[in-house]
């Protein structure tokens, strides 16, 4: 059950704001805010822009030519890519 629904239901049962906040795990101010709202809160997912998106076609072309990751990375750096080499692929030591 959504927090908003649970808060409304508990309030309708006569439970106090402090107790609702403890039960649901939110602040008392959040409980008050949700009780004032007639409809549930709307959340919008954040949009992320990846720096590599502008190079996707070039990357696909390089992959079809058989380029390996380090060569693709070096070619993209020459074309203006400002990102770093992925840390998960960097190895240290033997």
Backbone as XML, in Angstrom:
<?xml version="1.0"?>
<chain id="A" units="angstrom">
  <residue number="1" name="UNK">
    <atom name="N" x="0.855" y="-1.182" z="0.000"/>
    <atom name="CA" x="0.000" y="0.000" z="0.000"/>
    <atom name="C" x="0.896" y="1.239" z="0.000"/>
  </residue>
  <residue number="2" name="UNK">
    <atom name="N" x="0.534" y="2.226" z="-0.763"/>
    <atom name="CA" x="1.291" y="3.470" z="-0.824"/>
    <atom name="C" x="1.236" y="4.197" z="0.517"/>
  </residue>
  <residue number="3" name="UNK">
    <atom name="N" x="2.290" y="4.933" z="0.811"/>
    <atom name="CA" x="2.345" y="5.676" z="2.072"/>
    <atom name="C" x="1.175" y="6.639" z="2.188"/>
  </residue>
  <residue number="4" name="UNK">
    <atom name="N" x="0.860" y="7.308" z="1.074"/>
    <atom name="CA" x="-0.231" y="8.277" z="1.089"/>
    <atom name="C" x="-1.539" y="7.606" z="1.498"/>
  </residue>
  <residue number="5" name="UNK">
    <atom name="N" x="-1.813" y="6.437" z="0.921"/>
    <atom name="CA" x="-3.044" y="5.713" z="1.241"/>
    <atom name="C" x="-3.045" y="5.255" z="2.692"/>
  </residue>
  <residue number="6" name="UNK">
    <atom name="N" x="-1.901" y="4.762" z="3.137"/>
    <atom name="CA" x="-1.810" y="4.277" z="4.515"/>
    <atom name="C" x="-2.010" y="5.422" z="5.507"/>
  </residue>
  <residue number="7" name="UNK">
    <atom name="N" x="-1.415" y="6.570" z="5.200"/>
    <atom name="CA" x="-1.577" y="7.736" z="6.079"/>
    <atom name="C" x="-3.040" y="8.144" z="6.142"/>
  </residue>
  <residue number="8" name="UNK">
    <atom name="N" x="-3.710" y="8.197" z="4.990"/>
    <atom name="CA" x="-5.142" y="8.565" z="4.967"/>
    <atom name="C" x="-5.976" y="7.562" z="5.756"/>
  </residue>
  <residue number="9" name="UNK">
    <atom name="N" x="-5.678" y="6.266" z="5.586"/>
    <atom name="CA" x="-6.449" y="5.229" z="6.272"/>
    <atom name="C" x="-6.259" y="5.302" z="7.787"/>
  </residue>
  <residue number="10" name="UNK">
    <atom name="N" x="-5.012" y="5.452" z="8.221"/>
    <atom name="CA" x="-4.753" y="5.542" z="9.657"/>
    <atom name="C" x="-5.402" y="6.781" z="10.264"/>
  </residue>
  <residue number="11" name="UNK">
    <atom name="N" x="-5.359" y="7.890" z="9.538"/>
    <atom name="CA" x="-5.982" y="9.118" z="10.040"/>
    <atom name="C" x="-7.493" y="8.957" z="10.152"/>
  </residue>
  <residue number="12" name="UNK">
    <atom name="N" x="-8.079" y="8.268" z="9.189"/>
    <atom name="CA" x="-9.526" y="8.029" z="9.219"/>
    <atom name="C" x="-9.912" y="7.151" z="10.411"/>
  </residue>
  <residue number="13" name="UNK">
    <atom name="N" x="-8.977" y="6.322" z="10.875"/>
    <atom name="CA" x="-9.232" y="5.465" z="12.039"/>
    <atom name="C" x="-9.025" y="6.210" z="13.354"/>
  </residue>
  <residue number="14" name="UNK">
    <atom name="N" x="-8.562" y="7.456" z="13.260"/>
    <atom name="CA" x="-8.379" y="8.274" z="14.449"/>
    <atom name="C" x="-6.985" y="8.214" z="15.047"/>
  </residue>
  <residue number="15" name="UNK">
    <atom name="N" x="-6.046" y="7.650" z="14.329"/>
    <atom name="CA" x="-4.670" y="7.575" z="14.821"/>
    <atom name="C" x="-4.037" y="8.968" z="14.714"/>
  </residue>
  <residue number="16" name="UNK">
    <atom name="N" x="-3.239" y="9.320" z="15.711"/>
    <atom name="CA" x="-2.607" y="10.633" z="15.753"/>
    <atom name="C" x="-1.457" y="10.770" z="14.754"/>
  </residue>
  <residue number="17" name="UNK">
    <atom name="N" x="-1.119" y="12.012" z="14.475"/>
    <atom name="CA" x="-0.086" y="12.311" z="13.479"/>
    <atom name="C" x="1.265" y="11.724" z="13.893"/>
  </residue>
  <residue number="18" name="UNK">
    <atom name="N" x="1.618" y="11.835" z="15.170"/>
    <atom name="CA" x="2.906" y="11.284" z="15.628"/>
    <atom name="C" x="2.966" y="9.775" z="15.420"/>
  </residue>
  <residue number="19" name="UNK">
    <atom name="N" x="1.897" y="9.106" z="15.788"/>
    <atom name="CA" x="1.866" y="7.646" z="15.661"/>
    <atom name="C" x="1.897" y="7.229" z="14.185"/>
  </residue>
  <residue number="20" name="UNK">
    <atom name="N" x="1.179" y="7.964" z="13.349"/>
    <atom name="CA" x="1.195" y="7.673" z="11.900"/>
    <atom name="C" x="2.619" y="7.826" z="11.371"/>
  </residue>
  <residue number="21" name="UNK">
    <atom name="N" x="3.288" y="8.903" z="11.768"/>
    <atom name="CA" x="4.657" y="9.157" z="11.309"/>
    <atom name="C" x="5.573" y="8.008" z="11.715"/>
  </residue>
  <residue number="22" name="UNK">
    <atom name="N" x="5.442" y="7.522" z="12.946"/>
    <atom name="CA" x="6.263" y="6.401" z="13.412"/>
    <atom name="C" x="5.947" y="5.123" z="12.638"/>
  </residue>
  <residue number="23" name="UNK">
    <atom name="N" x="4.660" y="4.848" z="12.460"/>
    <atom name="CA" x="4.240" y="3.606" z="11.782"/>
    <atom name="C" x="4.671" y="3.575" z="10.316"/>
  </residue>
  <residue number="24" name="UNK">
    <atom name="N" x="4.520" y="4.694" z="9.646"/>
    <atom name="CA" x="4.793" y="4.746" z="8.213"/>
    <atom name="C" x="6.279" y="4.999" z="7.938"/>
  </residue>
  <residue number="25" name="UNK">
    <atom name="N" x="6.973" y="5.639" z="8.867"/>
    <atom name="CA" x="8.395" y="5.923" z="8.693"/>
    <atom name="C" x="8.670" y="7.217" z="7.958"/>
  </residue>
  <residue number="26" name="UNK">
    <atom name="N" x="7.826" y="8.212" z="8.198"/>
    <atom name="CA" x="8.018" y="9.534" z="7.599"/>
    <atom name="C" x="7.938" y="10.580" z="8.701"/>
  </residue>
  <residue number="27" name="UNK">
    <atom name="N" x="8.257" y="11.813" z="8.360"/>
    <atom name="CA" x="8.202" y="12.879" z="9.355"/>
    <atom name="C" x="6.758" y="13.316" z="9.591"/>
  </residue>
  <residue number="28" name="UNK">
    <atom name="N" x="6.533" y="13.991" z="10.697"/>
    <atom name="CA" x="5.191" y="14.504" z="10.994"/>
    <atom name="C" x="4.770" y="15.536" z="9.952"/>
  </residue>
  <residue number="29" name="UNK">
    <atom name="N" x="5.732" y="16.321" z="9.465"/>
    <atom name="CA" x="5.400" y="17.300" z="8.432"/>
    <atom name="C" x="4.919" y="16.611" z="7.154"/>
  </residue>
  <residue number="30" name="UNK">
    <atom name="N" x="5.524" y="15.473" z="6.820"/>
    <atom name="CA" x="5.094" y="14.731" z="5.637"/>
    <atom name="C" x="3.677" y="14.207" z="5.837"/>
  </residue>
  <residue number="31" name="UNK">
    <atom name="N" x="3.383" y="13.723" z="7.035"/>
    <atom name="CA" x="2.024" y="13.250" z="7.331"/>
    <atom name="C" x="1.033" y="14.390" z="7.150"/>
  </residue>
  <residue number="32" name="UNK">
    <atom name="N" x="1.352" y="15.550" z="7.696"/>
    <atom name="CA" x="0.451" y="16.708" z="7.565"/>
    <atom name="C" x="0.258" y="17.092" z="6.088"/>
  </residue>
  <residue number="33" name="UNK">
    <atom name="N" x="1.360" y="17.074" z="5.340"/>
    <atom name="CA" x="1.297" y="17.436" z="3.922"/>
    <atom name="C" x="0.392" y="16.458" z="3.164"/>
  </residue>
  <residue number="34" name="UNK">
    <atom name="N" x="0.565" y="15.161" z="3.417"/>
    <atom name="CA" x="-0.241" y="14.159" z="2.725"/>
    <atom name="C" x="-1.715" y="14.240" z="3.122"/>
  </residue>
  <residue number="35" name="UNK">
    <atom name="N" x="-1.983" y="14.610" z="4.374"/>
    <atom name="CA" x="-3.381" y="14.737" z="4.813"/>
    <atom name="C" x="-4.072" y="15.918" z="4.142"/>
  </residue>
  <residue number="36" name="UNK">
    <atom name="N" x="-3.316" y="16.967" z="3.792"/>
    <atom name="CA" x="-3.898" y="18.125" z="3.112"/>
    <atom name="C" x="-4.196" y="17.846" z="1.646"/>
  </residue>
  <residue number="37" name="UNK">
    <atom name="N" x="-3.422" y="16.920" z="1.045"/>
    <atom name="CA" x="-3.577" y="16.655" z="-0.384"/>
    <atom name="C" x="-4.774" y="15.753" z="-0.656"/>
  </residue>
  <residue number="38" name="UNK">
    <atom name="N" x="-5.544" y="16.122" z="-1.675"/>
    <atom name="CA" x="-6.712" y="15.332" z="-2.040"/>
    <atom name="C" x="-6.343" y="14.132" z="-2.912"/>
  </residue>
  <residue number="39" name="UNK">
    <atom name="N" x="-5.260" y="14.239" z="-3.648"/>
    <atom name="CA" x="-4.841" y="13.136" z="-4.520"/>
    <atom name="C" x="-3.417" y="12.717" z="-4.160"/>
  </residue>
  <residue number="40" name="UNK">
    <atom name="N" x="-3.037" y="11.485" z="-4.510"/>
    <atom name="CA" x="-1.688" y="11.024" z="-4.169"/>
    <atom name="C" x="-0.607" y="11.857" z="-4.850"/>
  </residue>
  <residue number="41" name="UNK">
    <atom name="N" x="0.561" y="11.931" z="-4.251"/>
    <atom name="CA" x="1.646" y="12.714" z="-4.850"/>
    <atom name="C" x="2.101" y="12.088" z="-6.173"/>
  </residue>
  <residue number="42" name="UNK">
    <atom name="N" x="2.462" y="12.922" z="-7.110"/>
    <atom name="CA" x="2.945" y="12.469" z="-8.414"/>
    <atom name="C" x="4.448" y="12.610" z="-8.446"/>
  </residue>
  <residue number="43" name="UNK">
    <atom name="N" x="5.117" y="11.539" z="-8.830"/>
    <atom name="CA" x="6.569" y="11.551" z="-8.915"/>
    <atom name="C" x="6.978" y="11.435" z="-10.362"/>
  </residue>
  <residue number="44" name="UNK">
    <atom name="N" x="7.987" y="12.201" z="-10.735"/>
    <atom name="CA" x="8.474" y="12.178" z="-12.098"/>
    <atom name="C" x="9.907" y="11.666" z="-12.086"/>
  </residue>
  <residue number="45" name="UNK">
    <atom name="N" x="10.158" y="10.675" z="-12.905"/>
    <atom name="CA" x="11.506" y="10.125" z="-12.976"/>
    <atom name="C" x="12.461" y="11.153" z="-13.573"/>
  </residue>
  <residue number="46" name="UNK">
    <atom name="N" x="13.623" y="11.191" z="-13.021"/>
    <atom name="CA" x="14.636" y="12.110" z="-13.493"/>
    <atom name="C" x="15.224" y="11.593" z="-14.799"/>
  </residue>
  <residue number="47" name="UNK">
    <atom name="N" x="15.460" y="12.473" z="-15.737"/>
    <atom name="CA" x="16.041" y="12.071" z="-17.007"/>
    <atom name="C" x="17.537" y="12.318" z="-16.981"/>
  </residue>
  <residue number="48" name="UNK">
    <atom name="N" x="18.278" y="11.306" z="-17.435"/>
    <atom name="CA" x="19.724" y="11.408" z="-17.473"/>
    <atom name="C" x="20.184" y="11.473" z="-18.915"/>
  </residue>
  <residue number="49" name="UNK">
    <atom name="N" x="21.128" y="12.333" z="-19.179"/>
    <atom name="CA" x="21.716" y="12.436" z="-20.507"/>
    <atom name="C" x="23.113" y="11.844" z="-20.417"/>
  </residue>
  <residue number="50" name="UNK">
    <atom name="N" x="23.361" y="10.814" z="-21.202"/>
    <atom name="CA" x="24.667" y="10.166" z="-21.187"/>
    <atom name="C" x="25.549" y="10.804" z="-22.246"/>
  </residue>
  <residue number="51" name="UNK">
    <atom name="N" x="26.782" y="11.032" z="-21.882"/>
    <atom name="CA" x="27.702" y="11.679" z="-22.807"/>
    <atom name="C" x="27.970" y="10.805" z="-24.028"/>
  </residue>
  <residue number="52" name="UNK">
    <atom name="N" x="27.904" y="9.493" z="-23.840"/>
    <atom name="CA" x="28.176" y="8.585" z="-24.956"/>
    <atom name="C" x="27.058" y="8.547" z="-25.996"/>
  </residue>
  <residue number="53" name="UNK">
    <atom name="N" x="25.879" y="9.024" z="-25.659"/>
    <atom name="CA" x="24.740" y="8.967" z="-26.589"/>
    <atom name="C" x="25.052" y="9.631" z="-27.931"/>
  </residue>
  <residue number="54" name="UNK">
    <atom name="N" x="25.815" y="10.700" z="-27.902"/>
    <atom name="CA" x="26.095" y="11.391" z="-29.160"/>
    <atom name="C" x="27.099" y="10.631" z="-30.035"/>
  </residue>
  <residue number="55" name="UNK">
    <atom name="N" x="27.715" y="9.596" z="-29.485"/>
    <atom name="CA" x="28.693" y="8.807" z="-30.229"/>
    <atom name="C" x="28.185" y="7.403" z="-30.583"/>
  </residue>
  <residue number="56" name="UNK">
    <atom name="N" x="26.921" y="7.100" z="-30.332"/>
    <atom name="CA" x="26.415" y="5.736" z="-30.505"/>
    <atom name="C" x="26.626" y="5.184" z="-31.911"/>
  </residue>
  <residue number="57" name="UNK">
    <atom name="N" x="26.323" y="5.961" z="-32.921"/>
    <atom name="CA" x="26.487" y="5.473" z="-34.294"/>
    <atom name="C" x="27.945" y="5.164" z="-34.605"/>
  </residue>
  <residue number="58" name="UNK">
    <atom name="N" x="28.833" y="6.035" z="-34.142"/>
    <atom name="CA" x="30.255" y="5.808" z="-34.373"/>
    <atom name="C" x="30.740" y="4.565" z="-33.638"/>
  </residue>
  <residue number="59" name="UNK">
    <atom name="N" x="30.242" y="4.354" z="-32.438"/>
    <atom name="CA" x="30.629" y="3.168" z="-31.662"/>
    <atom name="C" x="30.168" y="1.901" z="-32.382"/>
  </residue>
  <residue number="60" name="UNK">
    <atom name="N" x="28.931" y="1.914" z="-32.881"/>
    <atom name="CA" x="28.413" y="0.746" z="-33.608"/>
    <atom name="C" x="29.272" y="0.446" z="-34.838"/>
  </residue>
  <residue number="61" name="UNK">
    <atom name="N" x="29.658" y="1.492" z="-35.544"/>
    <atom name="CA" x="30.509" y="1.317" z="-36.728"/>
    <atom name="C" x="31.851" y="0.712" z="-36.335"/>
  </residue>
  <residue number="62" name="UNK">
    <atom name="N" x="32.440" y="1.213" z="-35.265"/>
    <atom name="CA" x="33.733" y="0.700" z="-34.810"/>
    <atom name="C" x="33.626" y="-0.758" z="-34.375"/>
  </residue>
  <residue number="63" name="UNK">
    <atom name="N" x="32.518" y="-1.108" z="-33.732"/>
    <atom name="CA" x="32.336" y="-2.495" z="-33.305"/>
    <atom name="C" x="32.218" y="-3.432" z="-34.505"/>
  </residue>
  <residue number="64" name="UNK">
    <atom name="N" x="31.519" y="-2.989" z="-35.548"/>
    <atom name="CA" x="31.398" y="-3.839" z="-36.740"/>
    <atom name="C" x="32.747" y="-4.000" z="-37.434"/>
  </residue>
  <residue number="65" name="UNK">
    <atom name="N" x="33.639" y="-3.027" z="-37.258"/>
    <atom name="CA" x="34.982" y="-3.129" z="-37.836"/>
    <atom name="C" x="35.898" y="-3.997" z="-36.973"/>
  </residue>
  <residue number="66" name="UNK">
    <atom name="N" x="35.426" y="-4.387" z="-35.789"/>
    <atom name="CA" x="36.211" y="-5.253" z="-34.914"/>
    <atom name="C" x="37.123" y="-4.526" z="-33.949"/>
  </residue>
  <residue number="67" name="UNK">
    <atom name="N" x="36.895" y="-3.247" z="-33.744"/>
    <atom name="CA" x="37.721" y="-2.492" z="-32.802"/>
    <atom name="C" x="37.486" y="-3.021" z="-31.384"/>
  </residue>
  <residue number="68" name="UNK">
    <atom name="N" x="38.541" y="-2.987" z="-30.559"/>
    <atom name="CA" x="38.394" y="-3.367" z="-29.159"/>
    <atom name="C" x="38.149" y="-2.112" z="-28.330"/>
  </residue>
  <residue number="69" name="UNK">
    <atom name="N" x="37.795" y="-2.321" z="-27.071"/>
    <atom name="CA" x="37.392" y="-1.212" z="-26.202"/>
    <atom name="C" x="38.385" y="-0.090" z="-26.086"/>
  </residue>
  <residue number="70" name="UNK">
    <atom name="N" x="39.652" y="-0.432" z="-25.911"/>
    <atom name="CA" x="40.646" y="0.639" z="-25.734"/>
    <atom name="C" x="40.793" y="1.472" z="-26.995"/>
  </residue>
  <residue number="71" name="UNK">
    <atom name="N" x="40.695" y="0.829" z="-28.156"/>
    <atom name="CA" x="40.806" y="1.604" z="-29.398"/>
    <atom name="C" x="39.581" y="2.492" z="-29.576"/>
  </residue>
  <residue number="72" name="UNK">
    <atom name="N" x="38.403" y="1.951" z="-29.271"/>
    <atom name="CA" x="37.175" y="2.757" z="-29.360"/>
    <atom name="C" x="37.292" y="3.969" z="-28.439"/>
  </residue>
  <residue number="73" name="UNK">
    <atom name="N" x="37.755" y="3.724" z="-27.218"/>
    <atom name="CA" x="37.912" y="4.808" z="-26.250"/>
    <atom name="C" x="38.866" y="5.887" z="-26.779"/>
  </residue>
  <residue number="74" name="UNK">
    <atom name="N" x="40.005" y="5.459" z="-27.305"/>
    <atom name="CA" x="40.988" y="6.419" z="-27.820"/>
    <atom name="C" x="40.442" y="7.197" z="-29.010"/>
  </residue>
  <residue number="75" name="UNK">
    <atom name="N" x="39.716" y="6.516" z="-29.890"/>
    <atom name="CA" x="39.115" y="7.201" z="-31.050"/>
    <atom name="C" x="38.097" y="8.241" z="-30.583"/>
  </residue>
  <residue number="76" name="UNK">
    <atom name="N" x="37.282" y="7.873" z="-29.593"/>
    <atom name="CA" x="36.271" y="8.808" z="-29.086"/>
    <atom name="C" x="36.917" y="10.004" z="-28.391"/>
  </residue>
  <residue number="77" name="UNK">
    <atom name="N" x="38.014" y="9.773" z="-27.683"/>
    <atom name="CA" x="38.723" y="10.885" z="-27.045"/>
    <atom name="C" x="39.199" y="11.880" z="-28.102"/>
  </residue>
  <residue number="78" name="UNK">
    <atom name="N" x="39.670" y="11.351" z="-29.236"/>
    <atom name="CA" x="40.122" y="12.222" z="-30.326"/>
    <atom name="C" x="38.965" y="13.011" z="-30.929"/>
  </residue>
  <residue number="79" name="UNK">
    <atom name="N" x="37.737" y="12.472" z="-30.827"/>
    <atom name="CA" x="36.565" y="13.132" z="-31.407"/>
    <atom name="C" x="35.827" y="14.017" z="-30.404"/>
  </residue>
  <residue number="80" name="UNK">
    <atom name="N" x="36.386" y="14.161" z="-29.197"/>
    <atom name="CA" x="35.790" y="15.092" z="-28.245"/>
    <atom name="C" x="35.105" y="14.468" z="-27.047"/>
  </residue>
  <residue number="81" name="UNK">
    <atom name="N" x="35.198" y="13.154" z="-26.865"/>
    <atom name="CA" x="34.595" y="12.515" z="-25.694"/>
    <atom name="C" x="35.383" y="12.920" z="-24.460"/>
  </residue>
  <residue number="82" name="UNK">
    <atom name="N" x="34.665" y="13.405" z="-23.415"/>
    <atom name="CA" x="35.328" y="13.898" z="-22.214"/>
    <atom name="C" x="35.235" y="12.940" z="-21.036"/>
  </residue>
  <residue number="83" name="UNK">
    <atom name="N" x="34.561" y="11.825" z="-21.227"/>
    <atom name="CA" x="34.403" y="10.870" z="-20.138"/>
    <atom name="C" x="35.680" y="10.108" z="-19.863"/>
  </residue>
  <residue number="84" name="UNK">
    <atom name="N" x="35.646" y="9.318" z="-18.796"/>
    <atom name="CA" x="36.822" y="8.547" z="-18.425"/>
    <atom name="C" x="36.626" y="7.086" z="-18.811"/>
  </residue>
  <residue number="85" name="UNK">
    <atom name="N" x="37.704" y="6.346" z="-18.765"/>
    <atom name="CA" x="37.649" y="4.914" z="-19.009"/>
    <atom name="C" x="36.857" y="4.300" z="-17.858"/>
  </residue>
  <residue number="86" name="UNK">
    <atom name="N" x="35.913" y="3.386" z="-18.114"/>
    <atom name="CA" x="35.076" y="2.823" z="-17.040"/>
    <atom name="C" x="35.926" y="2.176" z="-15.958"/>
  </residue>
  <residue number="87" name="UNK">
    <atom name="N" x="35.687" y="2.542" z="-14.716"/>
    <atom name="CA" x="36.476" y="2.034" z="-13.587"/>
    <atom name="C" x="36.295" y="0.542" z="-13.393"/>
  </residue>
  <residue number="88" name="UNK">
    <atom name="N" x="35.154" y="-0.009" z="-13.756"/>
    <atom name="CA" x="34.902" y="-1.433" z="-13.545"/>
    <atom name="C" x="35.761" y="-2.296" z="-14.453"/>
  </residue>
  <residue number="89" name="UNK">
    <atom name="N" x="36.303" y="-1.747" z="-15.536"/>
    <atom name="CA" x="37.106" y="-2.532" z="-16.446"/>
    <atom name="C" x="38.596" y="-2.330" z="-16.234"/>
  </residue>
  <residue number="90" name="UNK">
    <atom name="N" x="38.959" y="-1.387" z="-15.381"/>
    <atom name="CA" x="40.367" y="-1.128" z="-15.119"/>
    <atom name="C" x="40.860" y="-2.149" z="-14.105"/>
  </residue>
  <residue number="91" name="UNK">
    <atom name="N" x="41.955" y="-2.795" z="-14.409"/>
    <atom name="CA" x="42.514" y="-3.761" z="-13.474"/>
    <atom name="C" x="43.824" y="-3.224" z="-12.938"/>
  </residue>
  <residue number="92" name="UNK">
    <atom name="N" x="44.139" y="-3.599" z="-11.731"/>
    <atom name="CA" x="45.399" y="-3.155" z="-11.150"/>
    <atom name="C" x="46.208" y="-4.372" z="-10.741"/>
  </residue>
  <residue number="93" name="UNK">
    <atom name="N" x="47.433" y="-4.399" z="-11.150"/>
    <atom name="CA" x="48.329" y="-5.482" z="-10.777"/>
    <atom name="C" x="48.108" y="-6.719" z="-11.618"/>
  </residue>
  <residue number="94" name="UNK">
    <atom name="N" x="48.962" y="-7.743" z="-11.387"/>
    <atom name="CA" x="48.855" y="-8.976" z="-12.171"/>
    <atom name="C" x="47.719" y="-9.864" z="-11.737"/>
  </residue>
</chain>
